[in-house]
Amino acid sequence: VSRVIPVETFDLVIFGGTGDLARRKILPGLFRRFRSGQMPVGSRIIGAARSEMDTAAYRSMIAEAVAEFGGDEKNDTKSLDAFVAALDYVAIDAKGDGGWVELAGLVRSDVVQAFYFSVAPSLFGDLAERLHTHKIANAQSRIVVEKPFGRDLETARALNKTLAAHFDESQIYRIDHYLGKETVQNLMAVRFGNMLFEPLWNNHYVDHIQITVAETVGVGGRGGYYDKSGAMRDMVQNHLMQLLCLIAMEPPNQYGPDEVRDEKLKVIRALQPVAPHHIVRGQYDAGPDGPSYREDAENPRSFTESFIAMKCEIANWRWAGVPFYLRTGKRMKARSSEITVYFKDLGHTIFEGDVARHRNILSIRLQPNEGMDLQVTIKEPGPGGMRLIDVPLDMTFADALGPDAEEVPDAYERLIMDVIRGNQTLFMRGDEVEAAWGWTDPLINGWEARNDVPKHYEAGSAGPEDALAMLHRDGRKWRELK
Ligand code: BG6
């Protein structure tokens, strides 16, 4: 029995419908939803972009994109043909009148309407305005916007204002695709669906928490964007902060959009300013299998960080005194995104001769190998007497669910279906994004004012020495990247 939750018939317009994100993620994702039966018959997807092309050409472009970026499902050519038949294309001029009348003719007013702004933020205002002047959007329409949502507090505020001039907050879906990842939602299920963890989830029992998002890819190919952003703006301000919020927030009274987002906002507001010696910025040097950051970014004098490690504090009753160590970087030793909760050491051991330090460690793996494990201490089996060993209680989802499990939707497909369903829980609210920039701005301004030079790390390593030293000083260690 399929557990796919049906959605209503929709018209989804993708501005930037020929772009990278549309071809790599949005459309291959929609194809998977189509195949799983979640896209109702009669729903339409309308690609809109600058290039002149007809619908037939667009359909073949998307069929090729699915073949290139999709998984095994791309071999199902029958479904793929049926899917692309639901696509239309309009050549549109965001800053002029070209294409709008045609678009107005395609978008129906009696189905769910969603407009995905997969374009540069400088066009948001033009698109929002024209959707209204051409009477395409209405009070129920939804708009979806991508990161980067501004590059600081001021630009984020300006974007929020631009959108608010045309749409109500309840119509705006700001994507942070990390919130669409299966494990991220599972984090909430584990915290608030079990008796076991929540009583221990505080400074009495938790020693510290680590959040790592390590990537092996470099910035080659997107240096133009990345070199102006760096890891702080590209990853910390959004993805890592969202993870931090979910792990640290108070229990919302119910799993509803504003309930969850109110609690996340409180975490951001309780974040303390981070002292410069608690931040390590890094930039990768050439390694055995690739060029340096500066070559990748095509900027020989760049001081942009491709790595960041920081020690954060949340000033509230639950977390006072518990460090949250965040780290993210490109071209690191392994691709690994993981949240790890280190519980405190036992205060006393009753077992003679047991000198090892036993602690429970809960690790939540976002990717690869999604799942969780909890390190627990048991007696070493066998005749050796009362010897203790630490073993993982492994909850790898793929193993736990077995081969018959329903296909797990990827982040984008899940989030797009949430837009159609009108569920904003996994989207960032305007005040949340502003608060996040409000916390990162002074840190970025600080290192810009100091002309901070990032530390070097070899591509394929675990990051700069200083990042290791930062934890070492606290008597702790980063979780090994494997
Ligand atoms: C994007 C960043 O938001 O997230 C990229 O701009 C990064 O730099 C990517 O590579 C990581 O996403 P994922 O889902 O591959 O972990």
Boltz pocket constraint, residues with backbone or C-beta under 6 A from the ligand:
constraints:
  - pocket:
      binder: B
      contacts: [[A, 177], [A, 215], [A, 234], [A, 337]]
      max_distance: 6.0
